[in-house]
Amino acid sequence: MFPGSEAVLMEEGIPTLPAAPANDPLEHLVRRIRAGEGEAFEALMARTEARLLALAWRILGDRHLAEDAAQETFLRVFRSLNTFRLGEPFEAWMVRIAVNVCHDLSRKRGPLPLPMETLEILEGDAAPMNAEEAVLLQQRRAMIQRALRSLPQAERAALVLRDLEGFSTEEAARILGVRPVTIRSQVSSARAKVQAFCSRLLQPPQGGRP
Amino acid sequence: MTSHVLDLLPLWVEGDLTATERAAVDRHLAVCPACQSATEQLKTSQAWLREAMAAPFDASDQDRLRRRVMDQIRAEIPAKPIRRLAVRPALLAACVASLLVATLVWRRGHEVEGGIPQLMPPPLPEVVQPPSAPDLPSSTVGRQTASLPHPRGRPAPRQDLEASAQGEPTRIEFQTANPTIRIIWLAQSKSLPETTPSIEEKS
């Protein structure tokens, strides 16, 4: 019911990406790069690298692997920029490449060990909190990341694009090359699994064995 | 007892249901505490998901990534095949033109000094343009020259230096490996025609 392999995704065909907004700011940079301005690619990276790093990390669940994936994605984007059709949303085209790179790396690497309970404190955690709150926050993060890693690859990609990257169901479907109804099924299953994972871990331990 | 809508709740929490489905779920939630509880749990887990998956990268990580990528791209730019292809035709044409000019200058210089050993084969039978068309520029009239088949891949240059001495253009021919392509170079040295100022003509 929920395909977990890319082969199943490819069977459903890869629809074309939707039309880009009338004044896609990235398209201007793409034209300059195509005209031979290599430095314009640096400007393109400056606008997209944060999103690409986050996307790769959310799919792969590993910081160093995500950096490698982002680097490989940008290189593939540069080498195949002539195949990009002007008028399409550039960022969606780039995200499609990034998802493919992440899947390639994920296949080569194999399953990652589940994350440790202690996680790094992020820059966004500037809000003051006491030690107990900080511990709870770290536990929640570890739990959610374990839940995400337990998902099949296709469900994880759909959940990341739909709920974390802010793409609509139709956009996520075009990026992943599947039908919208497939995305709907995948995100529904993924949300239910994450919620069940959290509930199971948060339940107080039951009494001893009968 | 109403049938539960647990299967639809994961879509309901993010607004992925159609209007009809959403209305049905709303009606059920109004009367079902169990599904209300499940809805709250789903909302909580979705909030935790967004909280937990905030990316752990800062500006220094992005700078490092950009440097690595740009270093590799700058190394790749000179080897891009599109650029190499763009330069080739111009480079080739320049080489051929230089070769032709150098050959002509070298042969003329030696001829003035007293002659050179005849490196080229003897002139082939030619059909000279009849002198009945003197008004046409010699570069366009040219001379019809019979050519012999040459070995494949070896250019066969021919020159008509005698013609140059008679005021006619020097003609150099190269037969390429392709029998249908022949490179012909015409040159003529003569003084500029004397022109009279237009003012005098009017007067």
Interface residues (C-beta under 8 A of the other chain):
Chain A: G38 F41 E42 M45 A46 E49 A50 L53 A54 W57 R58 R63 E67 A70 Q71 F74 L75 F78 R79 N82 E120 L122 E123 G124 L137 R140 R141 M143 I144 Q145 L148 L159 V160 R162 D163 L164 T169 R184 V187 S188 S189 R191 A192 V194 Q195 C198 S199
Chain B: D7 L9 P10 L11 V13 E14 D16 Q41 L42 T44 S45 Q46 W48 L49 R50 E51 A52 M53 A54 A55 P56 F57 D58 D61 Q62 R64 L65 R66 R68 V69 M70 Q72 I73 R74 E76 I77 I82
